[in-house]
């Protein structure tokens, strides 16, 4: 696909190299065997990101697909000519949907070697490897040339960066003029007391969460025009509750594989996220902007 897979940035020089300490920590976390085992038993296969739940019978994958469908319905003009970059792509479920439904060619940029390997396997299974390019890399330094994409897409990934404005600046750089940026991210709610946030942050090894107000200010400063925000906060607590249910159903086996202490820490962390969502300490939704 144009503009991906090791293309040089303006000015020359390598596009890959040592990651920042924070980015490397995230990469190691998602590559770890214990995290992979928990994801394999408690999360979806194609869709690792937060879902939109319509009934108690919805699986994580079904709810995740519903989120992808909702995001795609908000993007203007998706077609086989649309060049899409998914930053923090996980297993690539969104990319395969965009290819199957609209014929889009998609670049999946993601840090985790383990997730990228799974993405490539699923693309081969579905015979769409030629349409989906899986790129190892960080969205703090996107390894593509300026103006390479019509749409940048991201689900629940930007929270992992300690340089979120830099991520938005990179998105602006790689989008063409008038290009669209659409993303979801768990955010801190306006009413969240500081003492309530730290246990939530500890689960994903973060120092902070962004807020809708901060994201809007950063994007405006970088020249983005807001098109729409869809608040989906009630689904956040439901999603993490569903993940917790999956973990509890497999707790005995996971404790043997990962250690009881590790599983207990994950359970505690998930309960903080469920509680934070129910109390309004967290916010989640779809923010859709356009590069002016």
N, C-alpha and C positions, 0 to 999 in steps of 0.2 A: 504494500500500500504506500502511496506517496507520502513522504515525510516521516516515515517510521523506520524502526529497525536499524539504529545506528547512524542516521543521517547527521551531518555536522551542523552545528549551530553557527549563526553569522559570526564572523571574526575568527573562525577556525578553532583548533584545539579539541581535545577529547571531550566526548559527551558523557563518559562514564568514569567513575573513580570512587574513592572512599566516600561513604555516606556520612552525614553528620551523626553525632552520638545519639541523638534522639531517634533519627530515622533508622539507624542500625539496630537500636533497641527494639523498635517495632518489628523490623525484619526478623530478628532472632526469635521474638515472641511467636510470630505466626509460623515460623519454620519449626518450632519445637515439637517433638513427638507427642508430648502430653497434650498440648493445645490441639494438635491434629486429631488425636483420639477423641477428645471431647467434641470437637466440631463434627467428626464423622458420625457420632452417635446422637447428638442433640440438635444439630443444625440441619439445614437443607443441603441437598447435594448440589443443585445448580445455583440456588439463590441463598447466599449467606447473609444478605442484608435484611434490614427491618421490613416486616410485611404489613399489609393491610388485611385485617381479619374481619370476616363477615359472619362466621359461626364458630362454635366450639369444636367443630369437626375439621376446620382448616388445618392442614399441615403447614410447617414452616415454608416449604417449597411453594405450596399453593398461594399462601399469603405473599411471599416474596415475588412471585410472578405477577400478582395483582398490583403490587407497587410499580413494577417495571411497566406494566400496561398503562397505569395512570400517568407516570412520567412521560412515556412516549406520546400519550394523547395530548400533552401540553406543548410538545416541540413542533414548531411550524415547518412544514414542507419536507418531512422525511421521505426519501426516495432512494433508488439505487445510486444516484449521483451524490448523495450526502456522505461526507467524510466525517466520521465520528471517532472521538477519542474518549475512552472510559478510563478515568484515573482512579486507582484503587479497585480494580475490576474483580478481585476474588476469583471465583471459578468461571467467570465469563458468561453467566446466565443471561445477563442483559444484552450482551453482544450477540449471542445466538438468537435471542428474540428479535432484535433489530434486523438481523440478516434474514431470518425466516419471514418476518412480517412485512418488512419494507425493502429488502434487498440491499440494505446499507453495508458498506465495508467498514469494519471497526478495528481500531487499534486498542488493545487492552494493556494499559500500563499498570504494573503491580510489583510490589517489593518482594513478596514471598515466593521463593523458589518452589515450595511444596504446592502452593495454590496455583502457580503458573503451570506446573507440570500437570495438575489435574485439569486445568483449563484446556491445555493442548490435547489431552486425552479425550475430553468431551467433544472438542471440535473435530477430532479425527473420527470419533464414533458417529457424529452427525454429518460428516462429510462437508464441513464448512471451513476447513483449515485455510483454504485459499482466500477466503473472505475475511478472516479474523486473524490479525497479527498480534501475538502475545509478546510484549516487550518487558524485559526485566528493567526496573528503574524506579526512581523517586519522582513524585509530582512536585517536589521542591525545585527540581532541575530537569524539566521535561526534555528528553533527547530528540527533539524534532525542530525543524526550521520554522521561522516566523510565518504566521498565516496559513498553516497547513490544514486546518480543520474548519468545518462548518459548525460542528456541535462538539462541545465538551460536556461529558456526562459523568457524574460521580454519585455514589451511594455510600453514605456512612463511613467515609474514609478520612475526610479533611480534619476531623477531630484529632487524629493521630499526629498531626504536624504541630511543632512548636513555632512554626513560621507561616501562619495561615495567610497573612497578607502576601507573602512571597509566593504561595501556591496560587492565589488569585492573580498575581502579576504574571506568573507563568502561563496561566490559562488565557489571560488577555493577549499574551505574546503569540501563542500558537493558534489563536482564533483569527479567522479572516474578519475584515470589517463587516459589521452586521451579524457576525456569528453569535450563536446562542450558547449559554452556559446554564445547565440545569443540574441541581444537586440536592441531595438530602444529607442531613447531618444531625446527630444528637447534640442538642445545645442546652446551655443552662437557662432556666426560666428566670424571668425578671424578679420573682418573689423568693428565689432560693437563698436561704441564709448560708453564710460561708461555712459554718460548722457542719452543715448537712451535705455540702458538696464533696468534701475530702474522701469519705468512704466510697462515694460513687466513682471518683477519679482513681482510687486505688485499684479498682478491678482491672482497668485498662492501662495502668501505669502512666497516668497523665498528670501534668501539673495544673492544667486548666481545661475548661471547655469554652468554645466560642459561644456567643449569643447572637440572636437574630439582629439585634441592634448593632452589634459590632460588625457582623458580616455585611449588613446593609451599608454601613459607613465606609468600610474598606472598599467594597465594590464600587460605590459611588465615586470615591476618590480616585479609583483606577479607571474611571470612564465608562462603567457599566450602567445601563438603564434597566431598572426593575420592570419586569413584565407581570409577574404574578407570584404570590406566595400562598400555598395551600397548607393549612395547619392540620397535621395528622397526629397530634400529640397523644390522644387516647390509645392509639395502637402501640405506642412504645412500651407501656407497662404490660399490655397483652403479649407482645412479642417476647419480652424477657421472661415473663411468666411461663410461656410455652417452652422456651429454652430450658428453664429450670425444671419443668415437668419431665422433659426428655432426659435431663441429667439424673434426676431422682430415679427414673425408671431403670437406668443403667448404672446406678451408683455402685453396686457391689462389684461389678466387673471393672468399672473404671477405677475404683479404689485399688484393685489388684494391679492394674496396669500403670496407673499414674501416682499411686500413693494416696492414702486416706486424707492426709493433711492437705494435699493439693486440691483434691475434690472438695473438701470442706471450705477452703478459701474461695473457690469458684462459686460454690453455693451461696456463701455469705455475700460475695460481690453481686451476684445476680439478684439477690433479695434487695440489696440497696438500690439497684436500678429499677426494680419493680416498684419499690416504695417511693423512690424519687419521682417516677412517672405519675403515680397515683396522687401524690401530694402537690403536683404542679411544680416541682423543683426542676424538672427537665422539660424540654420542648423538642418536637420533631416535626418536620414538614418538608415540602418541596419548594425551593426557591429557584425561580426562573428569571434570568437576566439576559440582556443583549449587549454586545460590544458596540458602542456608539460609532 
